[in-house]
């Protein structure tokens, strides 16, 4: 999914957190030497700070389990009374970023994975039993948009006031405010009380001062942990109905070269441009180090005609337009006037526009920054979303589609003045959850 984005470290080598930022603690079961099913009284902090996680009471110790996480070791918490805590340390204020590799065994009740050690110094990561979502909280809370399942996962939780976020594996799944809170110690496997316990495994955890952790470093850590524990990235083809995927990662031209083809990575419905004067320009290292196509004046790609495909459909576009040039601009369209799914923006207002026989406009200007734009084309129940937020709903018409135009209207006019990184076409009106999964993937790839 994510290739060649230019990180500076080999993510396949042994992960050393201190090379990425200021570490507040690092605990890794694979570096422990217990026998299978031994009770764990000390989970050693490998950061050098001696923030060891400990438990003196035998009945409250998690068990050491060998080879359970892609052949690697993990601690098993029983969900009843197992908990490990550090001694208190000097107050660490937000922002703090925590990475944790874990797997839950049950559902149906709240389970705290990580917390502070006192009620006046608490930042918590919790599985919500009623929904299966992952929550990050201080004096306020944010939670993931969907149940994260019972497979092994890597969570990245950044506690940073109103700019807090949660990633699960390669997907940004929540953002917002966790309010206030700080840490004077760590509790693993339960709430600080403790009274709400984790039922499942923990293989590795690390915490950083967020201010020292770059976006590139956070990405590298997530991917390294996913590779080490063999956690599979999200595949958009796992959602039924994916017909076509055009993605900037497939662009193999040098920066500034003109393109005659953009290959469809799924359905084989490639879009072409044989006329040199109308060919978009490949631009590298533009969006989170990724390549895009740059369109201007009269540039566009177009597919051959295909058998008409009906509504409903969902189209995702990652792109941007530049300052208005006096006319409407199109990211995506059909190839015939009576068979159009047209998605773009109005030049005079900047509003997002969707047309499949009738016009649907967003309520406000969509701006000139890169966005993840989503169109659900479904007759009278059509929608436009900008970065996951609904900005329009209503009737878009009943047209079918007989071909793709990218970067212009069906007739090669109303050309985009801007960039496109990705276009995905699903022959379905995706559910809210599935739509958010795809939007999260695209946001994650592009750091939007």
VEXTORLO-298029 format. One record per residue (C-alpha): x, y, z. Coordinates in pm, whole numbers, plus 50000, padded with zeros to 5 digits. Layout:
# residues N
XYZ/...
# end
This chain:
# residues 448
500005000050000/502635025350102/505845024149911/508755047049846/507725076550061/511265084050161/511745075550524/515295077550640/515495045150839/515195008350754/511844997850904/512724961050868/515614963251114/515234960251491/513234989851616/515115012751856/512655039451980/515345063852095/516385069351733/512975085251665/512425108551960/512545113552336/511305081252492/509305079952816/509265041952833/509665010652619/508444976052715/508874946152481/507894910652573/510224895752313/513194909252510/512124891652830/513414857052927/510464841153108/509244806053032/505834800052878/503004807353128/505334822053390/503744849353601/505354882953520/506324903753819/508474928853626/508084940853268/511414957953207/511614993253072/514194991652791/514395029452747/517045033753015/514705054053238/513935024553470/510185029653444/509694992453500/506134979153512/505774957353821/503334936454024/504124921554366/500904901954418/501074867854256/497384865654170/497544898953989/500474890953761/499894886153385/501254854653222/504144853252980/503104835852656/505694825152401/505314827252024/501754840852018/502354872251810/503864862451475/506204839451667/506984866551920/506204867652291/503454886852471/501904891652813/498414877752870/496114897753100/493124878753240/490564906953249/489924900953619/492794913853829/496034913753626/497784947553625/501304962153611/502304996853728/505415018553733/506635038454027/505715075154017/507935098953822/508045136253755/504945149253582/504945145053204/502565169453039/500825165652706/501635161052424/502475124252473/502325096952207/501885060352295/502355030452062/501034996852176/500794962552013/497894943052157/495054918652099/491814916052290/490154882852375/486614893252460/484044920352404/480984933052583/482594952552865/484924982252891/488594972852921/491404997252999/494604989852815/496795017652953/496365045353210/498195067853454/498635058653819/496325083553991/493005100653929/494595135053917/497165123653662/495385102353405/495475097053030/493795064352932/493405040752636/490215020352665/488284994452466/484595003852482/482614972052536/479314984652394/480794994052054/484204977352028/485755011351962/489095023452096/488945054452315/491605079252423/490725101152719/491885127452962/489215151153092/487455145352755/487485116252509/487715106552144/487045072152000/487575052951677/484755052351423/484415014251426/485064982551623/488754974051580/488154936451603/489954908551785/493054905951566/496464918851667/496674956451616/499084985451653/497545015751820/499145050051808/497475074052050/498585110252063/497365129052369/497585165452266/494595184952394/492325195552108/494735180651851/494665145051980/494385114851753/494155077151732/495655055051463/494925017951438/497525001151217/497795023050905/494495041450955/493825074351136/490525065551305/489825094951538/490795130951607/489635157451848/490145167352208/491075145852506/490985176852724/493465180253006/495505153553178/499105143553239/501075113653361/503155106453670/503395069353593/501975041653376/499425014653448/499314986053195/496344962553172/493874981853387/492635015753501/494665033553767/492145023654040/492374994653930/488864982153851/488554979853473/490884953353334/492294943552993/491364908752875/493924900052613/497554903252510/500154930752507/503344924152311/505024958152312/504454994052422/506405026252397/505745062452487/507305094652356/507305131652412/505245139852103/507085172552039/510185152351946/508375127651719/508005137651353/505175125851128/507725105650930/509025089151247/505545080251369/504805064751030/508035044851040/507295031851391/503785020651297/504985002950986/507914986851166/505604973151436/503104960951178/505864943050990/507374927851305/504064913851426/502764906251075/499764929251093/498304933850746/497604969050615/494034977450523/493184967350165/490444988349998/489594957749788/488384940950107/485274962650074/482944948249814/482384967449493/485804982349414/485874985749034/488805009048975/491745023049169/493965050349028/496765058949271/499755082149252/502045054849388/501805037949046/503355068048867/506825057448751/507825088648556/510465113548660/509375146848803/508125169648525/507585142648263/504285141248075/502035110948112/500145092047844/498495066548076/497245062348431/496755025648497/493735012148683/495234990048954/492034969648997/489734967348696/492004974248401/490005004548289/493125025148220/492805061848129/494915074947843/496025106647670/497745103047334/498005140447256/501175154447407/499765189447456/496955174747667/499035152047887/499185158648263/502555162848431/503975138348683/505075156149001/506995137249266/507355142849641/504265164949660/501795150149909/503445132750205/506355124649968/503935109349714/503575114949342/500575132249184/499365141648841/499315179148779/496615191448542/496465225448372/494855243648078/493695214247864/495155183448035/493065152248099/492965114248082/490135094047933/489225057147919/487765037547635/484005033147639/482635004547846/479214989147907/477065013048106/477365008548481/474415018448700/474055036849024/474595034949316/478295042349325/480875058349554/483815078449420/486795089649629/489135116949507/492315129449674/493155161949504/493255199549507/492365227849277/494215260649259/492755295649255/489565298749050/490175303848677/486725316148580/485065283148494/484025250748658/486695223748698/486315185848704/488215159148889/486125131148739/483435127348472/482035103648212/482765103547840/479275111547707/476845139847785/473995116447878/476095092248086/477905113248343/479005110748702/480655144748722/482575154849037/484415187849068/483965223349190/482365255849083/484865282749000/482635311849100/481795298249447/484435271649511/481665247649612/481995210549551/479765199049266/478215165449179/476175159348863/474525127948729/471645145148553/470915169648835/473265193049017/474195189049384/476445215149547/478225216549880/477145243350123/480465261650115/483745265849930/485805233649953/489055253749953/492255250149756/494125226149985/494405188749926/491245171050044/489745136450051/486475142349863/483785115649852/480735114049627/477955088749685/475925088449364/472545073749445/469755093149277/467785114149524/469935101449813/473315113749694/476025128949915/479265148549908/481825145450191/484955165750252/487565148550469/484855126650617/482375154650694/479115156050500/478855188550305/475875181150075/472955157150035/470155156249780/469355146049425/472195141649176/470195125648893/469955090548749/472675088548483/474655056948423/478365058248332/480025045848012/483635057148062/486035077348276/487365112248223/489915124048481/490895160548504/488225173748269/484585172048162/483395144047932/484275164947624/487775174847738/486765209547858/486395224448209/489895211848282/491225209648634/493855234448738/495365213849019/496635179949134/495165145049179/496755117649389/494035091049387/490615081649252/488735050649371/485435039349220/483085015549402/479895002249243/477965005349567/476705031749805/479185023750080/477995022050438/479125049350673/481695026150832/483135013750502/483265049150366/485195060050673/487635030950634/488505041850280/488705078550377/490965069150668/493235049250435/493545078850198/494135103250485/496745080150629/498635076250302/498715113450241/498945126650601/495855148250550/
# end
